[in-house]
Amino acid sequence: MSEPAEDPSSTHAKPGFTKRTLAAQAMGHVDPVTRAVVAPLHVSTTFLRDPDNGYSSGFSYARPDNATTREAEAVIAMLEEAEAGAMLFGSGMAAATAVFSALEPGDHIVAPLVMYWALKRWLQQEAPRRGWGLDFIAMDDLDALRAAIRPGTTKLVWVETPGNPLWTITDIAAAAEIAHGAGARLAVDSTAASPIHTRPLTLGADIVMHSATKILNGHSDVVAGVLASARTDAFWERIGAIRAGGGAILGPFEAYLLMRSLRTLPLRVAAQSANAADLARRFSAHPRVASVLYPGLPDDPGHAVAARQMEGGFGFMLSIRVAAGEEAAIATAARVRLWKRATSLGGVESLIEHRASVEGPGTPCPPDLLRLSVGIEHADDLFADLDAALG
């Protein structure tokens, strides 16, 4: 493992080592010049031409490519088992919208009713302007997906599983079969699962997306997004052209911080998911909690599918519905001392948010719901703080 990586952008894990080990050592990369075990930060925006005006280094300008960004992309591609590699973007929204922007006018999209609110609003606004057909469905209902598909016209099925903030579960393998049978691609937003719990490409998805701002980075100090693809084809190349032309690549300093975080990803995911499962069980029996939404609970509607397609846990996100209703939920969020009232998720600090207030009219989020992003604090402290806030 001490030799320099022959190709930092390779998506193939070295044989004989687990993904946890490869993530911890950034796939074994050692800087060939200094022998440093941490890759250097490459901030140059431009690169020297060869005498014949070529670029034998492989780098010409920073807008379409960067060596530090490649390092982080290689680790994510390895974790996702992405044969075509990965592309980092300046935000999760930049990554997601690049997929849709690669479609043609007249193409039809099927997306979930329960999904990241900002992306849903973007689709509602942009679909008419760009000439896309668009249907939102209950994506956990495979019959609804079959009914929504327009063979030959539907070009993209977008899945988010677990779906924020109700944590609904979609059967990725079954959705891929339905989409492919109609000539459509399947893209999966796997932000809430992470590649530690779910690898959508191995289940038949064509593209997997993450808001890398969340658990991939996990320290609430980087805004980033990433796409990884099962294969290199014209659609994937079109996404690359959109990223390059639009200047949407992640900057090198952010990629450097993200690479730092990816080294501890398996450990953070394990700790945060264990905390979430513990809290889900405790709040399920709480007298002031009407219900807990968490796919790890045996009575959750998505549990059976989640148990089949998620490994090593069920994620770090859950929601609780406060028995006394909306005002009590808002008051609970205002009374916490340890939990932080803040947007986002996946950081090492635990966050709480009344999502209906944030999303506003049209939200599928019940008004009595509090979304919980569980961090790495002690579960007893997290429970005691929220228990006291519930009154």
C-alpha positions as CSV (number, residue, x, y, z in Angstrom):
1,M,0.0,0.0,0.0
2,S,3.0,2.4,0.2
3,E,3.5,2.8,-3.6
4,P,2.1,5.8,-5.4
5,A,-1.2,5.2,-7.1
6,E,-0.6,4.6,-10.8
7,D,-3.8,6.4,-11.6
8,P,-5.5,8.5,-8.9
9,S,-8.7,8.7,-11.0
10,S,-9.0,4.9,-11.2
11,T,-12.3,3.5,-9.9
12,H,-11.0,0.1,-9.2
13,A,-10.1,-0.8,-5.7
14,K,-6.9,-2.6,-5.2
15,P,-7.4,-6.3,-4.6
16,G,-7.1,-7.7,-1.1
17,F,-8.3,-4.7,0.9
18,T,-11.8,-3.7,2.1
19,K,-13.4,-0.4,1.2
20,R,-13.0,0.8,4.8
21,T,-9.3,0.4,4.5
22,L,-9.1,1.9,1.1
23,A,-11.1,4.9,2.3
24,A,-9.0,5.4,5.3
25,Q,-5.8,5.5,3.2
26,A,-7.3,7.4,0.3
27,M,-6.8,4.3,-1.9
28,G,-3.2,4.0,-0.8
29,H,-2.1,7.2,-2.5
30,V,1.4,8.5,-1.6
31,D,2.6,11.7,-3.2
32,P,5.3,10.6,-5.7
33,V,7.4,13.8,-5.2
34,T,7.4,14.2,-1.4
35,R,6.3,10.8,-0.3
36,A,3.5,12.5,1.8
37,V,0.7,10.2,2.9
38,V,-1.8,13.1,2.4
39,A,-2.3,14.3,-1.1
40,P,-1.2,17.9,-1.8
41,L,-3.7,20.7,-2.4
42,H,-3.5,21.8,-6.1
43,V,-4.8,25.3,-6.4
44,S,-3.3,26.4,-9.7
45,T,-5.8,27.6,-12.2
46,T,-3.6,27.1,-15.3
47,F,-0.9,24.7,-16.4
48,L,2.2,24.9,-18.6
49,R,1.9,23.8,-22.3
50,D,4.4,21.5,-23.9
51,P,6.6,22.9,-26.7
52,D,4.1,21.5,-29.2
53,N,1.3,23.3,-27.4
54,G,-0.1,20.0,-26.0
55,Y,-0.7,19.2,-22.3
56,S,1.1,15.9,-21.5
57,S,0.3,16.4,-17.8
58,G,-3.4,15.9,-18.6
59,F,-4.3,19.3,-17.1
60,S,-4.9,22.5,-19.1
61,Y,-7.3,24.7,-17.0
62,A,-9.0,24.4,-13.6
63,R,-12.6,24.9,-14.7
64,P,-13.1,21.4,-16.2
65,D,-10.5,19.5,-14.0
66,N,-8.4,19.5,-10.9
67,A,-5.9,17.0,-9.4
68,T,-7.2,17.4,-5.9
69,T,-10.8,17.0,-7.1
70,R,-9.7,13.8,-8.9
71,E,-8.4,12.3,-5.6
72,A,-11.8,12.7,-3.9
73,E,-13.7,11.5,-7.0
74,A,-11.6,8.3,-7.1
75,V,-12.4,7.4,-3.5
76,I,-16.2,8.0,-4.0
77,A,-16.1,6.0,-7.3
78,M,-14.4,3.2,-5.4
79,L,-17.0,3.2,-2.7
80,E,-19.9,3.3,-5.1
81,E,-18.3,0.7,-7.5
82,A,-18.8,3.2,-10.3
83,E,-17.1,1.8,-13.4
84,A,-17.3,5.2,-15.2
85,G,-16.0,7.1,-12.2
86,A,-17.4,10.1,-10.4
87,M,-17.8,13.8,-10.9
88,L,-17.7,16.4,-8.1
89,F,-19.8,19.5,-8.3
90,G,-20.0,22.8,-6.4
91,S,-23.2,21.6,-4.6
92,G,-25.7,18.8,-4.5
93,M,-28.1,20.9,-6.5
94,A,-25.5,21.5,-9.2
95,A,-24.9,17.8,-9.4
96,A,-28.6,16.9,-9.5
97,T,-29.6,19.6,-12.0
98,A,-26.8,18.5,-14.3
99,V,-28.5,15.2,-14.7
100,F,-31.8,16.7,-15.7
101,S,-30.1,19.3,-17.9
102,A,-28.6,16.5,-20.0
103,L,-32.1,15.6,-21.1
104,E,-33.7,16.8,-24.4
105,P,-36.9,18.9,-24.8
106,G,-39.9,16.6,-24.9
107,D,-38.3,14.0,-22.6
108,H,-40.5,12.8,-19.7
109,I,-39.3,12.5,-16.1
110,V,-40.8,10.5,-13.2
111,A,-39.8,11.8,-9.7
112,P,-41.0,11.0,-6.2
113,L,-43.5,13.0,-4.2
114,V,-41.2,12.8,-1.2
115,M,-37.8,14.2,-2.2
116,Y,-35.4,17.0,-1.4
117,W,-37.7,20.1,-1.4
118,A,-35.3,22.5,-3.2
119,L,-34.9,20.0,-6.1
120,K,-38.6,19.4,-6.3
121,R,-39.3,23.1,-6.6
122,W,-36.5,23.5,-9.3
123,L,-38.2,20.7,-11.3
124,Q,-41.6,22.2,-11.0
125,Q,-40.2,25.6,-12.2
126,E,-37.9,24.3,-14.9
127,A,-39.8,21.5,-16.5
128,P,-42.3,23.7,-18.4
129,R,-39.6,26.1,-19.5
130,R,-37.4,23.3,-20.9
131,G,-40.2,21.3,-22.4
132,W,-40.0,18.3,-20.1
133,G,-43.0,16.2,-19.1
134,L,-43.0,15.6,-15.4
135,D,-44.9,13.4,-13.0
136,F,-44.5,13.1,-9.3
137,I,-45.6,9.8,-7.8
138,A,-45.4,7.7,-4.6
139,M,-42.1,6.1,-5.6
140,D,-42.4,3.3,-3.0
141,D,-45.5,2.1,-4.9
142,L,-44.1,0.1,-7.9
143,D,-47.5,-0.1,-9.5
144,A,-47.7,3.7,-9.5
145,L,-44.2,3.8,-11.2
146,R,-45.4,1.4,-13.9
147,A,-48.5,3.5,-14.5
148,A,-46.5,6.7,-14.7
149,I,-43.9,5.4,-17.2
150,R,-44.4,6.4,-20.9
151,P,-42.5,3.9,-22.9
152,G,-40.2,5.6,-25.4
153,T,-40.8,9.1,-23.9
154,T,-39.8,8.6,-20.3
155,K,-36.1,9.1,-20.2
156,L,-35.3,9.5,-16.5
157,V,-36.7,8.0,-13.4
158,W,-35.4,9.9,-10.3
159,V,-35.4,8.0,-7.0
160,E,-34.6,9.3,-3.5
161,T,-34.2,6.6,-0.9
162,P,-34.6,7.0,2.0
163,G,-36.8,9.9,0.9
164,N,-36.4,13.2,2.9
165,P,-38.1,13.9,5.3
166,L,-40.5,10.9,5.6
167,W,-37.7,8.4,5.0
168,T,-39.8,6.3,2.5
169,I,-37.9,3.5,0.9
170,T,-37.9,2.7,-2.8
171,D,-36.9,-0.7,-4.1
172,I,-34.0,0.3,-6.3
173,A,-33.6,-3.0,-8.2
174,A,-37.3,-3.2,-9.0
175,A,-37.4,0.5,-10.1
176,A,-34.4,-0.1,-12.3
177,E,-36.1,-3.0,-14.0
178,I,-39.2,-1.0,-14.7
179,A,-37.2,2.0,-15.9
180,H,-34.9,0.0,-18.2
181,G,-37.9,-1.9,-19.6
182,A,-39.2,1.4,-20.9
183,G,-35.9,2.6,-22.2
184,A,-35.4,5.1,-19.3
185,R,-32.4,5.7,-17.0
186,L,-32.6,5.3,-13.3
187,A,-30.8,7.9,-11.1
188,V,-30.8,7.6,-7.3
189,D,-30.3,10.3,-4.8
190,S,-28.6,8.2,-2.1
191,T,-27.6,11.1,0.2
192,A,-29.4,9.7,3.3
193,A,-28.0,6.2,2.8
194,S,-24.4,6.9,1.8
195,P,-22.4,4.3,-0.1
196,I,-21.7,2.6,3.3
197,H,-25.3,1.5,3.5
198,T,-26.4,1.4,-0.1
199,R,-24.7,1.2,-3.5
200,P,-27.4,1.9,-6.0
201,L,-25.2,1.1,-9.1
202,T,-24.8,-2.5,-7.9
203,L,-28.6,-2.7,-7.7
204,G,-29.2,-1.6,-11.3
205,A,-29.2,2.2,-11.1
206,D,-27.4,4.1,-13.9
207,I,-26.4,7.1,-11.9
208,V,-26.1,7.8,-8.2
209,M,-26.1,11.3,-6.7
210,H,-25.1,12.6,-3.3
211,S,-25.3,16.0,-1.7
212,A,-21.7,15.6,-0.5
213,T,-22.4,18.5,1.8
214,K,-24.1,16.0,4.1
215,I,-22.7,12.7,5.4
216,L,-19.9,12.3,2.8
217,N,-18.3,15.5,4.3
218,G,-19.9,15.3,7.7
219,H,-18.4,18.3,9.3
220,S,-20.7,21.1,8.1
221,D,-17.9,23.0,6.4
222,V,-18.1,22.1,2.7
223,V,-20.9,22.5,0.1
224,A,-20.5,19.9,-2.6
225,G,-22.3,17.4,-4.8
226,V,-21.2,14.3,-6.6
227,L,-22.5,12.0,-9.4
228,A,-21.2,8.5,-10.1
229,S,-22.1,6.4,-13.1
230,A,-22.3,2.7,-13.9
231,R,-20.9,3.3,-17.4
232,T,-19.5,5.8,-19.8
233,D,-22.0,6.7,-22.5
234,A,-23.2,9.7,-24.4
235,F,-25.4,10.8,-21.5
236,W,-22.6,10.7,-19.0
237,E,-20.3,12.6,-21.3
238,R,-23.1,15.2,-21.8
239,I,-23.2,15.7,-18.0
240,G,-19.4,16.1,-18.0
241,A,-19.7,18.8,-20.7
242,I,-22.4,20.6,-18.7
243,R,-20.1,20.6,-15.7
244,A,-17.2,21.9,-17.7
245,G,-19.1,24.4,-19.7
246,G,-21.0,25.8,-16.7
247,G,-17.9,25.9,-14.4
248,A,-19.7,23.7,-11.9
249,I,-16.7,21.7,-10.7
250,L,-15.9,21.6,-7.0
251,G,-13.0,23.8,-6.0
252,P,-9.7,22.3,-4.9
253,F,-9.9,23.5,-1.3
254,E,-13.4,22.0,-0.8
255,A,-12.2,18.8,-2.5
256,Y,-9.3,18.7,-0.1
257,L,-11.6,19.0,2.9
258,L,-13.9,16.4,1.5
259,M,-11.0,14.0,1.0
260,R,-10.2,14.5,4.7
261,S,-13.7,13.5,5.6
262,L,-14.0,10.5,3.3
263,R,-11.2,8.9,5.2
264,T,-13.4,8.6,8.3
265,L,-16.7,8.0,6.5
266,P,-17.3,4.4,7.4
267,L,-16.6,5.1,11.1
268,R,-18.9,8.2,11.2
269,V,-21.7,6.4,9.4
270,A,-21.6,3.4,11.7
271,A,-21.6,5.7,14.8
272,Q,-24.4,8.0,13.6
273,S,-26.6,5.1,12.3
274,A,-26.2,3.3,15.6
275,N,-27.3,6.4,17.5
276,A,-30.2,6.9,15.1
277,A,-31.4,3.3,15.6
278,D,-31.1,3.7,19.4
279,L,-33.1,6.9,19.4
280,A,-35.8,5.5,17.0
281,R,-36.4,2.6,19.4
282,R,-36.6,4.9,22.5
283,F,-38.9,7.5,20.9
284,S,-41.2,4.8,19.6
285,A,-42.2,4.2,23.2
286,H,-42.3,7.8,24.2
287,P,-45.7,9.0,25.4
288,R,-45.4,12.4,23.7
289,V,-44.4,11.0,20.3
290,A,-47.2,9.8,18.0
291,S,-44.9,8.0,15.6
292,V,-41.3,7.6,14.5
293,L,-40.4,7.5,10.9
294,Y,-37.2,5.3,10.5
295,P,-36.7,2.4,8.1
296,G,-34.8,0.5,10.7
297,L,-37.9,-0.1,12.8
298,P,-39.5,-3.5,12.1
299,D,-42.9,-2.0,11.7
300,D,-41.9,0.7,9.3
301,P,-43.6,0.2,5.9
302,G,-40.2,0.2,4.1
303,H,-38.4,-2.0,6.5
304,A,-38.4,-5.2,4.5
305,V,-37.0,-3.5,1.3
306,A,-34.6,-1.4,3.4
307,A,-33.3,-4.6,5.1
308,R,-32.7,-6.1,1.6
309,Q,-30.9,-3.2,0.0
310,M,-29.1,-1.5,3.0
311,E,-26.1,-2.9,4.7
312,G,-24.8,-2.3,8.2
313,G,-27.6,-0.1,9.3
314,F,-30.5,2.1,8.2
315,G,-29.0,5.6,8.2
316,F,-28.6,8.5,10.5
317,M,-31.9,10.3,9.7
318,L,-35.2,9.9,11.4
319,S,-38.3,12.0,12.0
320,I,-40.7,12.1,14.9
321,R,-44.3,13.2,14.9
322,V,-45.2,15.0,18.1
323,A,-48.4,13.8,19.6
324,A,-49.7,17.2,20.7
325,G,-49.5,18.6,17.1
326,E,-47.8,21.4,15.2
327,E,-47.5,24.0,17.9
328,A,-46.0,21.5,20.3
329,A,-43.5,20.4,17.7
330,I,-42.3,23.9,17.0
331,A,-42.1,24.5,20.8
332,T,-40.1,21.3,21.2
333,A,-37.5,22.4,18.6
334,A,-37.3,25.8,20.4
335,R,-36.5,24.2,23.8
336,V,-33.6,21.9,22.9
337,R,-30.2,22.7,24.4
338,L,-27.9,20.0,22.8
339,W,-29.6,19.5,19.4
340,K,-29.0,22.4,17.0
341,R,-31.9,24.1,15.3
342,A,-30.4,24.3,11.8
343,T,-30.9,23.2,8.2
344,S,-28.9,20.4,6.6
345,L,-28.0,17.0,7.8
346,G,-25.3,14.4,8.1
347,G,-22.8,16.4,10.3
348,V,-21.2,15.1,13.4
349,E,-23.4,17.4,15.4
350,S,-27.1,16.6,15.8
351,L,-29.6,18.8,14.1
352,I,-33.4,19.3,14.6
353,E,-35.8,21.1,12.3
354,H,-39.5,21.7,11.9
355,R,-39.6,20.9,8.1
356,A,-43.2,22.1,7.4
357,S,-42.2,25.6,8.4
358,V,-39.2,25.5,6.1
359,E,-40.9,24.0,3.1
360,G,-44.1,26.0,3.2
361,P,-47.3,25.5,1.2
362,G,-47.4,22.3,-0.8
363,T,-45.1,20.3,1.4
364,P,-45.9,16.6,1.9
365,C,-44.4,17.0,5.4
366,P,-46.9,16.7,8.3
367,P,-47.1,19.8,10.4
368,D,-46.3,17.9,13.6
369,L,-43.1,16.4,12.2
370,L,-39.6,17.2,13.5
371,R,-36.6,16.0,11.3
372,L,-33.7,14.7,13.2
373,S,-30.1,14.4,11.8
374,V,-28.3,12.3,14.4
375,G,-24.6,13.0,15.0
376,I,-21.9,11.2,17.0
377,E,-22.7,12.6,20.5
378,H,-23.7,10.0,23.2
379,A,-27.2,8.7,22.5
380,D,-28.1,9.1,26.2
381,D,-27.4,12.8,26.0
382,L,-29.4,13.2,22.8
383,F,-32.4,11.4,24.2
384,A,-32.4,13.2,27.5
385,D,-32.2,16.6,25.8
386,L,-35.1,15.9,23.4
387,D,-37.1,14.1,26.1
388,A,-36.9,17.3,28.3
389,A,-37.8,19.5,25.3
390,L,-40.9,17.4,24.6
391,G,-42.2,18.5,28.0
